[in-house]
Amino acid sequence: MTQELWTNVDRYLDDALSASDDMLAAVQQESAAAGLPQISVSPAQGKLLFVLAKAIGARRILELGTLAGYSGIWLARALPADGRLVTIEVDRAHADVARRSFGRARVSHLVDLRVQPALDVLPQLAAEGAGPFDFVFIDADKVNYPEYLEWGIRLSRPGALLIIDNVVRDGEVANDASTDASVLAVRRMMSSIEQDGRIVATAIQTVGVKGYDGFAAVVVN
């Protein structure tokens, strides 16, 4: 198995299942032109978020890590007319691109974009009574994943679904000798998931245009 094969299969799936469109492609192009890191979810992964959010009838969605707004558009598209996506981004330049992306996709009226560190915003959301959220997508700095998971649980309703991206780290998550801060944080989060009676969870490895990684899926009891 090679990266070329994974990429070719992703392209086939995108075409076969309409996981991309001209507007979303333009969002990715603007992101690249603005110099943002090309680390957003793939089209197939974005559509998976859309399908999962639709499947549970999500009306309130929380996203940690907006970047250029690509995954946020998929999530906003899954919402009903009176739904709400709260998305958090620490970098103002990234947030400026995301605002344009949401406008281009005509979902701005559904989006509450907060530009601050997530660990500052999350207590604010709790104080505001912004939840409970039905769906949470965590795709921000990995070193704070244990804290993000905790806040995701606190701010969610029973039955809510949390998707946590980039948990395999090119397989390094299985390396108990790793000294990488992101890997260590993911491993701490995984350990806490298994011991937390408030949730049930699993994790899946993925390959594709984004390389070798995976995500965790968590349901709040």
GIVEN-V488033 format. One record per backbone hydrogen bond with DSSP energy under -0.5 kcal/mol. CO is the residue of the C=O (numbers start at 1). NH is the residue of the N-H. E is the energy in kcal/mol with one decimal. If there is no record, write none. Layout:
CO/NH/E + CO/NH/E
This chain:
2/6/-2.3 + 3/7/-2.6 + 4/8/-2.3 + 5/9/-2.5 + 6/10/-2.4 + 7/11/-2.3 + 8/12/-2.1 + 9/13/-2.7 + 10/14/-2.8 + 11/15/-2.3 + 12/16/-3.0 + 13/17/-2.6 + 14/18/-0.5 + 14/19/-1.9 + 14/20/-0.6 + 15/18/-0.5 + 21/25/-2.6 + 22/26/-2.2 + 23/27/-1.8 + 24/28/-2.0 + 25/29/-2.2 + 26/30/-2.6 + 27/31/-2.1 + 28/32/-2.2 + 29/33/-2.5 + 30/34/-1.9 + 31/36/-2.2 + 32/35/-1.5 + 37/39/-1.9 + 42/46/-2.9 + 43/47/-2.5 + 44/48/-1.8 + 45/49/-2.1 + 46/50/-2.0 + 47/51/-2.9 + 48/52/-2.7 + 49/53/-2.5 + 50/54/-2.5 + 51/55/-2.5 + 52/56/-1.4 + 53/58/-2.5 + 54/57/-1.3 + 59/84/-2.5 + 60/134/-2.7 + 60/135/-1.3 + 61/86/-2.9 + 62/137/-2.8 + 63/65/-0.6 + 63/88/-2.2 + 64/139/-2.7 + 66/69/-2.3 + 69/73/-2.1 + 70/74/-1.5 + 71/75/-2.2 + 72/76/-2.9 + 73/77/-2.4 + 74/78/-0.8 + 75/78/-0.8 + 76/79/-1.4 + 80/83/-2.1 + 84/61/-2.6 + 84/86/-0.5 + 85/87/-0.6 + 85/112/-3.2 + 86/63/-2.8 + 87/114/-2.7 + 88/65/-2.5 + 88/66/-0.8 + 89/116/-0.5 + 90/92/-0.6 + 91/95/-2.4 + 92/96/-2.3 + 93/97/-1.6 + 94/98/-2.4 + 95/99/-2.5 + 96/100/-1.6 + 97/101/-2.2 + 98/102/-2.9 + 99/103/-2.1 + 100/104/-2.7 + 101/105/-2.2 + 102/107/-2.4 + 102/108/-0.8 + 103/106/-1.0 + 107/110/-2.2 + 108/111/-1.4 + 110/85/-3.0 + 111/113/-0.6 + 112/87/-2.2 + 112/114/-0.6 + 114/89/-2.6 + 114/116/-0.9 + 117/120/-1.8 + 117/121/-1.9 + 118/122/-2.9 + 120/124/-0.9 + 121/125/-2.4 + 122/126/-1.9 + 123/127/-2.3 + 124/128/-2.3 + 125/129/-0.8 + 125/130/-2.4 + 126/129/-0.7 + 133/157/-2.0 + 134/161/-2.1 + 135/62/-2.4 + 136/138/-0.5 + 136/163/-3.0 + 137/64/-2.7 + 137/139/-0.6 + 138/165/-2.5 + 141/144/-1.0 + 142/145/-2.1 + 144/148/-2.6 + 145/149/-2.7 + 146/150/-1.8 + 147/151/-2.3 + 148/152/-2.6 + 149/153/-2.3 + 150/154/-2.3 + 151/155/-2.3 + 153/156/-1.3 + 155/132/-0.5 + 155/133/-2.7 + 157/160/-2.1 + 160/220/-2.1 + 161/136/-2.3 + 162/218/-3.0 + 163/138/-2.8 + 163/165/-0.5 + 164/216/-2.5 + 168/171/-0.5 + 168/173/-1.9 + 169/172/-2.1 + 171/174/-1.6 + 172/175/-1.9 + 174/176/-1.0 + 175/178/-1.7 + 180/184/-2.7 + 181/185/-2.1 + 182/186/-2.2 + 183/187/-2.5 + 184/188/-2.2 + 185/189/-2.4 + 186/190/-2.7 + 187/191/-2.2 + 188/192/-2.1 + 189/193/-2.2 + 190/194/-1.7 + 191/195/-1.0 + 192/196/-0.6 + 193/196/-1.2 + 195/197/-0.7 + 196/199/-1.3 + 198/221/-3.5 + 200/219/-3.0 + 202/217/-2.7 + 204/215/-2.0 + 206/213/-2.6 + 208/211/-2.3 + 211/213/-0.6 + 212/170/-1.1 + 213/206/-3.1 + 214/166/-0.7 + 214/167/-2.1 + 215/204/-2.8 + 216/164/-2.7 + 217/202/-2.0 + 218/162/-3.2 + 219/200/-2.1 + 220/159/-3.2
